[in-house]
Amino acid sequence: MVPFGGWEMPLSYGDGTLAEHRACRDGAVVFDVSHLGTVRVEGEGAVEVCQRAFTNDLGRIGPGRAQYTHLLNPADASVTDDIIVWWRRDGALDVMPNASNTDGVTSALAEEAANLGEERVTISDVTSSRAILAVQGPDARRRLATISPEAAAVSRFAVVDVSVAGVSCVVAGTGYTGEDGVEIAVPAEDAAILWETLTAAGITPAGLGARDTLRLEAGLPLHGHELGEGITSLQAGLGWVVRWDKGDFRGRSALEEERDRGPSRQLVGLVAADRRPPRQGDTVLRDGIVAGEVTSGNFSPALGVGIALAFITGGAEEGSTLTLSGRGPERAVKVVVPPFVP
């Protein structure tokens, strides 16, 4: 068990991170991701409050769908949190912050409700009432179907209330591994029963170590690394999550200023020729001059070499070569456009 965002999380379950990583790439695994928050936004003005708080446009989806979005700092447009919103068919929106950001997201939503003069909205932190189990991998749906065909049939980014192993759950076609699968919100008191049912169906338990190597291979950002204080959606290459045509949203003015002048840096992928993993904080050099810094790095089990995400100033073309300086001798790395593993 290791500390993570104010929670104790399992690093692995016995066979180690590499085995759990490969189980997700080749079969099916289950992660306990209950450290994610759930802030429930309900009432007639719930959608309007979320529209003003977040960068993406809920008008592009509807009840029964999920959407990835950002919450920005109004002062400098840095990403306070990156979030998945589950828009349930009963009209409630379950806003899913990262581990330690739940209180801040709840406060931001309450602030936007007050700015709108919206008194019909209820905003409540329901994190402690449920657990979330993520079933991921190319064989995830087949194995899950032996327990709940309805849960296995939930399509990508759909949100459906279904019964899983006799327990009423909310299932979304979302995940954080680059593989197919679903995430299941289950009442906390039933979580252990569901976990045991899933593992009995041949779904391998996987911990935080594999979750990180999987998301890195998929080129997915991690808050506190590729997103967070001083980092904007545009710098992180996630401009697609900002809908400029939807009207005002929190942090829009500051982000517009950066859009107009151009981001000062860009997030790129780096691939080494050897197995030595790059690490957060390693320096990236261009012709001997500092050009950036690694935000996440690790050994890629799928590629058999070290990979990293890094912020670079001055541009870096795909296929070009930079130098990585950190623990051990300097070495050449190739610039790629993530994902590292399709």
MIDRENTI-422809 format. One line per field, with one value per residue (C-alpha): residue number from 1; residue in three letters; x, y, z. Coordinates in steps of 0.1 Angstrom, whole numbers, plus 5000, padded with zeros to 4 digits. Example, Ala and Ser with C-alpha at 12.3 -4.5 7.8 and 13.67 -1.06 7.14 Angstrom:
<atoms>
i: [1	2]
aa: [ALA	SER]
xx: [5123	5137]
yy: [4955	4989]
zz: [5078	5071]
</atoms>
This chain:
<atoms>
i: [1	2	3	4	5	6	7	8	9	10	11	12	13	14	15	16	17	18	19	20	21	22	23	24	25	26	27	28	29	30	31	32	33	34	35	36	37	38	39	40	41	42	43	44	45	46	47	48	49	50	51	52	53	54	55	56	57	58	59	60	61	62	63	64	65	66	67	68	69	70	71	72	73	74	75	76	77	78	79	80	81	82	83	84	85	86	87	88	89	90	91	92	93	94	95	96	97	98	99	100	101	102	103	104	105	106	107	108	109	110	111	112	113	114	115	116	117	118	119	120	121	122	123	124	125	126	127	128	129	130	131	132	133	134	135	136	137	138	139	140	141	142	143	144	145	146	147	148	149	150	151	152	153	154	155	156	157	158	159	160	161	162	163	164	165	166	167	168	169	170	171	172	173	174	175	176	177	178	179	180	181	182	183	184	185	186	187	188	189	190	191	192	193	194	195	196	197	198	199	200	201	202	203	204	205	206	207	208	209	210	211	212	213	214	215	216	217	218	219	220	221	222	223	224	225	226	227	228	229	230	231	232	233	234	235	236	237	238	239	240	241	242	243	244	245	246	247	248	249	250	251	252	253	254	255	256	257	258	259	260	261	262	263	264	265	266	267	268	269	270	271	272	273	274	275	276	277	278	279	280	281	282	283	284	285	286	287	288	289	290	291	292	293	294	295	296	297	298	299	300	301	302	303	304	305	306	307	308	309	310	311	312	313	314	315	316	317	318	319	320	321	322	323	324	325	326	327	328	329	330	331	332	333	334	335	336	337	338	339	340	341	342]
aa: [MET	VAL	PRO	PHE	GLY	GLY	TRP	GLU	MET	PRO	LEU	SER	TYR	GLY	ASP	GLY	THR	LEU	ALA	GLU	HIS	ARG	ALA	CYS	ARG	ASP	GLY	ALA	VAL	VAL	PHE	ASP	VAL	SER	HIS	LEU	GLY	THR	VAL	ARG	VAL	GLU	GLY	GLU	GLY	ALA	VAL	GLU	VAL	CYS	GLN	ARG	ALA	PHE	THR	ASN	ASP	LEU	GLY	ARG	ILE	GLY	PRO	GLY	ARG	ALA	GLN	TYR	THR	HIS	LEU	LEU	ASN	PRO	ALA	ASP	ALA	SER	VAL	THR	ASP	ASP	ILE	ILE	VAL	TRP	TRP	ARG	ARG	ASP	GLY	ALA	LEU	ASP	VAL	MET	PRO	ASN	ALA	SER	ASN	THR	ASP	GLY	VAL	THR	SER	ALA	LEU	ALA	GLU	GLU	ALA	ALA	ASN	LEU	GLY	GLU	GLU	ARG	VAL	THR	ILE	SER	ASP	VAL	THR	SER	SER	ARG	ALA	ILE	LEU	ALA	VAL	GLN	GLY	PRO	ASP	ALA	ARG	ARG	ARG	LEU	ALA	THR	ILE	SER	PRO	GLU	ALA	ALA	ALA	VAL	SER	ARG	PHE	ALA	VAL	VAL	ASP	VAL	SER	VAL	ALA	GLY	VAL	SER	CYS	VAL	VAL	ALA	GLY	THR	GLY	TYR	THR	GLY	GLU	ASP	GLY	VAL	GLU	ILE	ALA	VAL	PRO	ALA	GLU	ASP	ALA	ALA	ILE	LEU	TRP	GLU	THR	LEU	THR	ALA	ALA	GLY	ILE	THR	PRO	ALA	GLY	LEU	GLY	ALA	ARG	ASP	THR	LEU	ARG	LEU	GLU	ALA	GLY	LEU	PRO	LEU	HIS	GLY	HIS	GLU	LEU	GLY	GLU	GLY	ILE	THR	SER	LEU	GLN	ALA	GLY	LEU	GLY	TRP	VAL	VAL	ARG	TRP	ASP	LYS	GLY	ASP	PHE	ARG	GLY	ARG	SER	ALA	LEU	GLU	GLU	GLU	ARG	ASP	ARG	GLY	PRO	SER	ARG	GLN	LEU	VAL	GLY	LEU	VAL	ALA	ALA	ASP	ARG	ARG	PRO	PRO	ARG	GLN	GLY	ASP	THR	VAL	LEU	ARG	ASP	GLY	ILE	VAL	ALA	GLY	GLU	VAL	THR	SER	GLY	ASN	PHE	SER	PRO	ALA	LEU	GLY	VAL	GLY	ILE	ALA	LEU	ALA	PHE	ILE	THR	GLY	GLY	ALA	GLU	GLU	GLY	SER	THR	LEU	THR	LEU	SER	GLY	ARG	GLY	PRO	GLU	ARG	ALA	VAL	LYS	VAL	VAL	VAL	PRO	PRO	PHE	VAL	PRO]
xx: [5000	5013	5000	4983	4963	4954	4944	4962	4963	4975	5007	5002	4985	5012	5025	5039	5033	5046	5023	4993	5002	5004	4971	4954	4969	4962	4932	4911	4919	4900	4913	4899	4897	4875	4899	4882	4857	4820	4803	4766	4750	4712	4683	4668	4700	4725	4735	4739	4762	4784	4785	4798	4823	4839	4856	4837	4802	4775	4752	4772	4760	4729	4716	4731	4765	4799	4823	4859	4864	4886	4881	4904	4919	4902	4935	4958	4937	4959	4940	4927	4915	4906	4873	4849	4812	4786	4753	4728	4694	4676	4691	4718	4754	4781	4813	4844	4874	4909	4918	4927	4908	4872	4868	4882	4858	4829	4837	4841	4807	4791	4808	4795	4760	4761	4774	4745	4721	4711	4693	4676	4708	4721	4758	4769	4800	4789	4823	4820	4788	4802	4832	4844	4858	4874	4872	4897	4913	4905	4887	4870	4835	4835	4844	4821	4792	4793	4783	4762	4755	4739	4770	4792	4770	4775	4791	4820	4812	4776	4763	4737	4720	4723	4724	4758	4759	4725	4737	4723	4752	4760	4782	4801	4821	4851	4886	4922	4943	4940	4921	4884	4863	4839	4839	4814	4801	4788	4773	4802	4787	4785	4820	4838	4811	4813	4852	4852	4826	4847	4880	4862	4853	4890	4895	4929	4933	4957	4972	4985	5018	5001	4976	5004	5024	4992	4981	5016	5018	4983	4997	4970	4978	4980	4971	5001	5023	5010	4981	4979	4992	5009	4998	4970	4948	4966	5001	4991	4978	4943	4927	4900	4884	4878	4846	4850	4816	4796	4797	4815	4832	4855	4890	4880	4895	4929	4929	4919	4949	4972	4954	4960	4997	5004	5014	5049	5056	5041	5038	5056	5064	5100	5112	5146	5166	5173	5153	5164	5132	5132	5120	5100	5123	5149	5162	5156	5184	5184	5220	5232	5208	5179	5147	5123	5116	5101	5068	5062	5086	5088	5097	5072	5064	5048	5077	5106	5122	5120	5093	5083	5061	5078	5071	5093	5099	5108	5090	5100	5091	5080	5109	5135	5162	5167	5190	5178	5199	5191	5203	5230	5247	5230	5213	5194	5156	5132	5102	5069	5032	5015	5000	5031	5010	4978]
yy: [5000	5035	5070	5087	5119	5115	5078	5045	5027	4992	4994	4958	4926	4900	4892	4927	4956	4941	4910	4932	4955	4926	4912	4944	4945	4908	4899	4917	4934	4952	4984	4998	5035	5046	5075	5093	5117	5119	5153	5150	5181	5180	5203	5223	5245	5216	5216	5254	5254	5227	5246	5277	5257	5235	5239	5213	5216	5194	5205	5181	5151	5144	5122	5087	5099	5108	5136	5145	5182	5206	5230	5260	5285	5318	5338	5320	5293	5265	5232	5229	5194	5172	5155	5130	5140	5111	5126	5101	5096	5107	5142	5142	5149	5129	5150	5128	5148	5134	5120	5151	5177	5168	5197	5222	5211	5211	5247	5258	5244	5261	5294	5292	5284	5315	5336	5324	5331	5295	5283	5252	5232	5208	5201	5172	5151	5115	5099	5080	5063	5044	5026	5026	4995	4998	4966	4971	4951	4934	4906	4927	4927	4890	4881	4908	4894	4861	4883	4910	4910	4945	4959	4944	4960	4995	5013	5038	5069	5057	5058	5032	5021	4983	4953	4937	4905	4914	4949	4981	5000	5028	5017	5040	5031	5050	5041	5053	5025	5029	4996	4989	4985	5001	5017	5006	5028	5004	5012	5011	4983	4960	4968	4938	4913	4928	4927	4890	4882	4900	4882	4849	4854	4854	4892	4900	4925	4953	4982	5017	5007	4991	5019	5044	5024	5017	5054	5065	5041	5055	5091	5100	5130	5127	5156	5169	5159	5169	5190	5212	5245	5265	5241	5250	5228	5243	5236	5200	5196	5192	5222	5199	5198	5236	5246	5282	5284	5275	5308	5319	5294	5296	5307	5316	5351	5340	5310	5333	5354	5324	5311	5345	5348	5310	5286	5290	5252	5219	5184	5158	5121	5108	5073	5060	5033	5014	5000	5027	5045	5083	5100	5131	5160	5148	5176	5176	5193	5206	5210	5212	5238	5231	5228	5212	5188	5153	5152	5114	5086	5049	5016	5006	4969	4969	4985	4972	5007	5038	5064	5098	5128	5162	5199	5214	5251	5262	5234	5198	5180	5144	5122	5147	5138	5154	5146	5134	5142	5127	5098	5080	5091	5114	5097	5104	5103	5105	5128	5111	5120	5100	5075	5054	5022	5025]
zz: [5000	4991	4997	4968	4968	5005	5001	5007	4974	4964	4943	4932	4943	4944	4909	4904	4881	4849	4852	4860	4831	4807	4820	4811	4776	4769	4790	4817	4850	4877	4895	4927	4917	4947	4953	4925	4939	4931	4934	4925	4909	4908	4902	4873	4869	4873	4836	4835	4866	4851	4817	4835	4856	4829	4795	4775	4762	4778	4749	4727	4747	4769	4797	4795	4783	4798	4789	4796	4806	4825	4855	4851	4876	4867	4873	4849	4832	4846	4850	4885	4877	4847	4852	4838	4840	4841	4831	4845	4829	4861	4854	4880	4869	4887	4885	4890	4902	4909	4943	4964	4944	4954	4979	4955	4927	4951	4961	4925	4915	4945	4935	4899	4912	4934	4904	4884	4913	4909	4940	4925	4924	4950	4951	4974	4978	4977	4975	5007	4997	4967	4954	4918	4901	4867	4845	4816	4789	4755	4773	4799	4783	4776	4812	4826	4805	4825	4855	4839	4802	4806	4822	4795	4768	4780	4751	4751	4771	4778	4814	4824	4856	4856	4880	4884	4905	4920	4930	4916	4900	4876	4848	4824	4793	4805	4817	4820	4804	4766	4766	4762	4794	4819	4853	4878	4907	4933	4968	4992	5014	4983	4969	4984	4972	4936	4937	4947	4920	4894	4904	4906	4869	4860	4861	4875	4903	4893	4913	4910	4894	4864	4861	4857	4831	4812	4811	4802	4772	4762	4765	4790	4813	4851	4873	4891	4862	4828	4843	4873	4887	4859	4832	4808	4785	4754	4767	4774	4738	4750	4733	4719	4754	4753	4734	4725	4709	4740	4758	4790	4813	4843	4833	4797	4796	4808	4784	4755	4761	4759	4728	4711	4719	4716	4743	4756	4756	4743	4757	4736	4739	4741	4734	4745	4727	4760	4789	4815	4825	4823	4855	4864	4867	4841	4819	4781	4761	4725	4712	4748	4759	4783	4763	4788	4816	4819	4837	4836	4827	4831	4814	4788	4791	4756	4738	4760	4763	4784	4775	4788	4785	4787	4782	4756	4747	4712	4694	4687	4654	4654	4647	4658	4684	4718	4747	4781	4812	4845	4866	4846	4814	4789	4760	4729	4728	4698	4698	4691	4692	4719	4724	4725	4723	4701]
</atoms>
